[in-house]
Amino acid sequence: MKRLGCHILDSGDRRESKLGFRTLIADDERLARQGIRMLLEKDNEITLIDEASNGRRAAELMRTGGFDLVFLDVQMPEMDGLSALRRVDFAGAVIFVTAYDQYALEAFEVSAADCLLKPFTPQRFHQAL
């Protein structure tokens, strides 16, 4: 199988991706989103990356964006990540990203694939991925 390069998506751009993982990064901290993006861009199986900076937008994109994978911060404005996930019927994998370890149990209760505790190492990130 041929591996695809990473296609970076701006919010207005909705080109369909045939292969690879369509990924959403939802975090209210711009630097956190940038860090995850940099790590994802190194993986040839990630074909599209989009971002949300609050829980309401994350829920909207999870509902309509056709994503395979979501990196979801727990504490965000307008709606926390756990509430955003509960409001949608998301069939993809969710990796919660949080600075607070007390949310880990609740993340797994909503079927998280993994929970990354900030700050995390690139090795731990790739283990979760």
N, C-alpha and C positions, 0 to 999 in steps of 0.2 A: 504494500500500500504506500502510495506517495504521501509524504508529509507536507503539509501546507505551511506557508509563512504566516505571520500574524497580520491581520487586517485591523487597523485601528479605526474605530467608529466614532464619529461625532454624533451628538444627539439627533441631528436632523437627517443623518445618513442611515438608510435602512436596507443596504444591499444584503441579499440573502447569501448565506454561506452553506455550501453543500456538504463539506466535510470538516471535521475538527470541532473543537469545543467553543461554543458561543458563551462568553463570560461577562458577567456583570460584577462590578466593584461598587458596593454601596457603603460609604463611610462619610461622615460629616467633616472629617479632617482631610484637607487637600493633600498634605504630605503623606498621610497614610495611603490614600488612593494612588499617589504617584509611586510609592514604594512597592505596592502590590502590582501595579502596572509594569514596573521595571522587571520584576521577577517573572511575570507572565509573558512578557515579550521575548524572553529567552527560550520559551517552549514552543516548538514548531507545531504542536497539536492545538494550540490556541489560535483560532482563526479570526476572532472578533472580540473586541473589548469595548464595553460601554460603562458609563459611570453614573451614579446617583449620589447626591450629597445630603439627602434626607430620607426618612423612612417612607413618606408618602410617595415620593418619586420612585423609590425602590420597589414598592408594592405595584405601582403602575407598570413599571418595566418588567417585573416578574410576570405579571398578568399578560402583557402584550408583546414582549420582546423576543420570545422564543429562545430563551437562554437555556444552556445545558448545566451551567455552573454559576453559583453566586457566592461571592465573598461578602458577607453581611455583618456590618458592625451592629452591636447590640444597642448602644446608646447613641441616638441620633435625634435631631429636632423633628418636630411635627408628628413623628410616630417612631417608636423604637423598632429595632430590627425583628424582634420576636413577634411583635404585633403585626408588622408588615407581612411576615411570612404566614401568620395565621389568617390573614385576610385574603390570601390568594390560594389557588389550587396549583401549586408549583410542583412539577414532576421531576425537576432536575435535582442536582446535588447542591447542598448548601454547606459552606464552611463559614462558621461564625468567627468573627475577629473581634476581640474585646480586650480591654485592659483590666477587666474585673473577673477574676476566676469564679466568683459566686454565680455567674450566669452559665457556667459550663453545663451543669446538670439540666437546667431548663432548656438549653440549646439541644441537648441530646434527646430530651423529651419530645421535641418537635422534629425529630428525625434528622438532625444535623449529621453530615458525613464526618465532620471534625470540628474542633474548636481551637483556634489559634489564640494564644494569650500574648498580647502586645507587651513589650517588644519581642518579636520572634526572630529566629535566625533564618537565613536562606535554606539551610538544611531542614529545619522544621517545617518551613513553608512547602518545600518540595515533597516532604513526607506526607503532608496533608493533601497536596495536589495529586 
